[in-house]
Amino acid sequence: MNNFFFNNTYVAIIADIKGSKAIENREIIQEKLKMTLHNVNNKYSTYIGSKFTITLGDEFQGLLFNGEQILPIISEIEQEMYPISIRYGVGIGEITTHIDPEIAIGADGPGYYKAREALEYLKQTEKKKQAGRANIRIEAVGKRQPSMELINSIFSLLTAIKDSWTERQRETIWNMLNYQDSQNEVAERLGITQPSVQKNLVKGSYYEYKDALGVVQKFLSEIGRKDV
């Protein structure tokens, strides 16, 4: 895969909550989302060009200088908001207007156009009940479609694996991914036995999931700006 380094290239993320109108206690969910985005903005501040901001009741967006922290940021939001489901459209391209570092509202350009395009694609795919659905899609300006389609295919596989997890498998796999230590330590944190951890990891396709994440992370880490 080729590097994607350009002087005025940003990574725009536009996301929305699935089925938000049917969610009970929407005010509580929105407050939780506000706090989650606040924590993300603080934790990843050196990577964020414009802070993640709620733009509508069920939609939020942010702007990153590069792709290095796309997956960690999405993963953190996903885990904090679970079991609420969120779609993520990721766009790679220029931002042609002024960027306010404090709030991701008002900026415009191909990066945001592509993020919106990716998000709308996910919505339409869900409506058509097509196979291979994902909760993340990435689009880029320029002749990079083969690489984008490869990554989006991996996102679909990752979503299929996540959708197959039981609650215990999800808890075990997220714990393993977050701490990156031994099965014994995961077992101690979760209050279960090491054989149970091993069973959950194998049944939940943890090792395949982790390998696929690594491939995507390597690709996304090549996306960024030369001047940052």
Summary of the structure (lengths in Angstrom):
residues: 228
radius of gyration: 17.7
end to end distance: 21.6
largest distance: 54.6
contacts: 719
relative contact order: 0.16
helix: 53%
strand: 18%
